[in-house]
Amino acid sequence: MLKAGTWVEIEAVLLTPAERAPNLPSDTAQVPYILKLSGFLTEDAELGMEVAIRTLIGREHRGVLKIANPSYAHSFGATVPELLMIGTGGRI
C-alpha cells in the first residue's frame, strides 16, 4: 500500500486507436496514445489501481498507478569527442 503524498507515475489512454489521426503509419495507428505522468498520490493506493495525482504545478489527473518513486533513465547518449572542443577556441 502506497500512502497519500507518495511520488508516483500513472498511465492514462488519451486516444484509442479508433480516435487517432487517419494519416499515421499503420503500426502507430494500431496502438493507443498513452500519457505517462508523475505526481503525488491524493489517497492511499496500490499499484494497478485507478488513482488521482496532483502534479508539481497543482493540476489533478487520473490514471492507472504504475510506478512508485519513478526516476529518469534517459540520457543524451555517449560523449562525442569531436563536440567537446566546440566553443573553446582550441585552448584546452
C-alpha positions as CSV (number, residue, x, y, z in Angstrom):
1,M,0.0,0.0,0.0
2,L,1.4,3.4,-1.0
3,K,0.5,6.3,1.2
4,A,-1.1,9.6,0.0
5,G,1.6,12.1,-0.9
6,T,3.9,9.4,-2.4
7,W,5.6,10.5,-5.7
8,V,4.2,8.1,-8.4
9,E,3.8,7.6,-12.1
10,I,0.4,7.0,-13.7
11,E,-0.7,6.0,-17.2
12,A,-3.9,7.0,-19.0
13,V,-5.2,6.4,-22.5
14,L,-5.6,9.8,-24.2
15,L,-6.7,8.4,-27.6
16,T,-7.8,4.9,-28.6
17,P,-6.7,3.6,-31.9
18,A,-10.1,4.5,-33.4
19,E,-9.6,8.1,-32.3
20,R,-6.1,8.6,-33.7
21,A,-5.4,10.6,-36.9
22,P,-6.0,8.8,-40.1
23,N,-2.7,9.7,-41.7
24,L,-0.5,7.9,-39.1
25,P,1.7,5.0,-40.1
26,S,-0.3,1.8,-39.7
27,D,1.8,0.3,-36.9
28,T,1.4,3.6,-34.9
29,A,-2.3,3.8,-35.7
30,Q,-2.9,0.4,-34.2
31,V,-1.9,1.3,-30.6
32,P,-3.5,3.8,-28.2
33,Y,-1.9,7.2,-27.4
34,I,-0.7,6.9,-23.8
35,L,0.0,9.6,-21.3
36,K,2.7,8.9,-18.6
37,L,2.6,11.5,-15.8
38,S,4.3,11.8,-12.4
39,G,2.8,13.5,-9.3
40,F,1.8,13.0,-5.7
41,L,-0.9,10.5,-4.8
42,T,-4.0,12.1,-3.4
43,E,-5.2,9.0,-1.5
44,D,-3.6,5.7,-0.3
45,A,-3.5,3.2,-3.2
46,E,-1.9,0.1,-4.6
47,L,-0.1,-0.5,-8.0
48,G,-2.7,-1.1,-10.7
49,M,-5.4,0.9,-9.2
50,E,-7.2,3.9,-10.8
51,V,-5.9,6.9,-8.8
52,A,-5.7,10.6,-8.8
53,I,-2.4,12.5,-8.5
54,R,-1.5,16.2,-8.1
55,T,1.3,17.4,-10.2
56,L,4.1,19.8,-9.1
57,I,2.1,22.7,-10.7
58,G,-1.1,21.7,-8.8
59,R,-3.1,20.0,-11.5
60,E,-5.1,16.9,-10.8
61,H,-5.0,13.9,-13.2
62,R,-6.4,10.4,-13.1
63,G,-4.9,7.2,-14.4
64,V,-3.6,3.7,-13.5
65,L,-0.9,3.7,-10.9
66,K,2.2,2.1,-12.5
67,I,5.4,3.1,-10.5
68,A,6.2,4.3,-7.0
69,N,9.0,6.8,-6.8
70,P,9.8,6.9,-10.6
71,S,13.2,8.0,-11.8
72,Y,14.6,9.1,-15.1
73,A,16.6,6.6,-17.1
74,H,17.2,8.7,-20.2
75,S,20.5,10.3,-21.2
76,F,21.9,12.3,-24.1
77,G,23.9,9.4,-25.3
78,A,27.6,8.7,-25.4
79,T,30.1,11.6,-25.4
80,V,31.1,12.7,-28.8
81,P,34.8,13.7,-28.5
82,E,34.6,15.9,-31.7
83,L,32.0,18.1,-30.0
84,L,34.0,18.7,-26.8
85,M,36.2,21.4,-28.4
86,I,33.3,23.5,-29.8
87,G,33.4,26.9,-28.3
88,T,36.8,26.5,-26.7
89,G,38.8,28.0,-29.5
90,G,41.2,25.1,-29.1
91,R,42.5,26.4,-25.8
92,I,42.1,23.2,-23.9
